[in-house]
Amino acid sequence: MKRVIYAKKGGLDAIDFVDEEVPSPSTGQVRVEVHRAGINFADLMMRQGLYGAAPDFPFTPGYEVSGIVQELGDDVEGISIGDRVVALTGFGGYAEQVVVDYQRVWPLPENVSFDAAAAMPVTYLTAYHILVYLGNFKSGDSILVHHAAGGVGTATAQLAKALKSGNVYGTASANKAAFVEAQGMIHIPRGDDFVKRIKDDIGGVHHALDPVGGKHVMDSYRALRNGGRLYVFGASSAVKGPKRSMWTAINMWRTTPRFDPIRMMNSNKAVFGVHMGMWKDEDVVRQHMLELAKMMEIGLIDPIIDSVYRFEDVALAQKHIHDRGNRGKVLLDFSPAN
Ligand SMILES: NC(=O)c1ccc[n+]([C@@H]2O[C@H](COP(=O)([O-])OP(=O)(O)OC[C@H]3O[C@@H](n4cnc5c(N)ncnc54)[C@H](OP(=O)(O)O)[C@@H]3O)[C@@H](O)[C@H]2O)c1
């Protein structure tokens, strides 16, 4: 079987492939024949060596897959050979076959495609965890989300609708205005003064989701109303393009604000740091997944797929994201060749 690896830290040329034996599941694991693997922005950052929580090089990225169960280890419950499933792999999902802990594998309802399933876990889990679990979201709450046309952005828009939100402001590149508006968000072109726009419109938002980092974080904080919550969950401004730029990464880190709790107290605002990969309570994740699966089955959420690339074209797929071309989720096709 084939597996994608990041041979070393760097640009798109750091991506390589290995051919190896099909892995066997240990106790409590299942082996899944992968049909789709989701690409996340974090995969690009870890290729550039800018992601603290990644394994040592060489390694295989890939947090999420959908596919068909081929083999069971001992002591596996609730999963059978032949099941269509979605799985949270942690790392290693960019592969034709993966072995995963059975508690991170969920059978798919018949009406959910492999595309939709692989596009769901990371983006919707993150948005759901932020809004519902951390955010204590109430109907009518307003939201600001950046990278609004991307994976987490479109997931946030759909969850906001399902939760009967108030205004949802989405920043994204100017050429994505129509797409962002079609998702029910109010588009603000990337680089425009979103703080002024939001203050003028509604005084401030209840929830601001910032995956950008750097000085952008303080602007998101300023866009909050009294009692509002900021969630810092990424650092995309550490990335300049396909090639790693240490200066850009250092500048992101240097300009990210350090919050003063006394000033936060006086303005009644909260700041959460959110990293689903470092979240420790598995029961919470499983509960989120079950809630999201229900929402998906009844059509309340339906992941937007930008494109599906054969896995051999993984560098092209990642370049498409670096070029800010995606509207929705980008997937890799690992299904067995016909
Ligand atoms: N903490 C967590 O647990 C967690 C989980 C999931 C995702 N995240 C973070 O959430 C963000 C969104 O993730 P995603 O996977 O859904 O990705 P995504 O939003 O689909 O990422 C691609 C989009 O990001 C925007 N972008 C901003 N800065 C960029 C840059 N330097 N290079 C290329 N594109 C850039 C571009 O859209 P525009 O040009 O339209 O802005 C691009 O189309 C990322 O920062 C990611 O690390 C965090």
The ligand as a Gaussian input file, in Angstrom:
#p B3LYP/6-31G(d) Opt

LIG

0 1
 N       -7.062000      24.808000      16.808000
 C       -7.734000      23.862000      16.177000
 O       -8.125000      22.860000      16.787000
 C       -8.024000      24.031000      14.714000
 C       -8.807000      23.079000      14.038000
 C       -9.081000      23.299000      12.681000
 C       -8.551000      24.421000      12.040000
 N       -7.782000      25.299000      12.729000
 C       -7.249000      26.509000      12.076000
 O       -8.322000      27.146000      11.420000
 C       -7.877000      27.757000      10.226000
 C       -8.731000      27.260000       9.082000
 O       -8.419000      25.895000       8.849000
 P       -9.000000      25.107000       7.619000
 O       -8.313000      23.788000       7.627000
 O      -10.466000      25.179000       7.607000
 O       -8.388000      25.897000       6.401000
 P       -9.057000      26.861000       5.326000
 O       -9.791000      27.945000       6.017000
 O       -9.771000      26.066000       4.306000
 O       -7.694000      27.456000       4.759000
 C       -7.516000      28.021000       3.546000
 C       -7.932000      29.483000       3.514000
 O       -7.285000      30.230000       4.545000
 C       -7.110000      31.570000       4.139000
 N       -5.732000      31.965000       4.490000
 C       -5.379000      32.791000       5.504000
 N       -4.070000      32.899000       5.606000
 C       -3.538000      32.124000       4.647000
 C       -2.205000      31.839000       4.247000
 N       -1.163000      32.339000       4.899000
 N       -2.028000      30.994000       3.204000
 C       -3.082000      30.458000       2.554000
 N       -4.363000      30.701000       2.902000
 C       -4.595000      31.527000       3.939000
 C       -7.392000      31.593000       2.649000
 O       -8.685000      32.168000       2.472000
 P       -8.907000      33.758000       2.316000
 O       -7.824000      34.245000       1.408000
 O      -10.255000      33.855000       1.762000
 O       -8.776000      34.305000       3.716000
 C       -7.454000      30.135000       2.248000
 O       -8.332000      29.897000       1.163000
 C       -6.392000      27.441000      10.117000
 O       -5.634000      28.509000      10.675000
 C       -6.244000      26.206000      10.994000
 O       -4.942000      26.023000      11.485000
 C       -7.509000      25.116000      14.047000

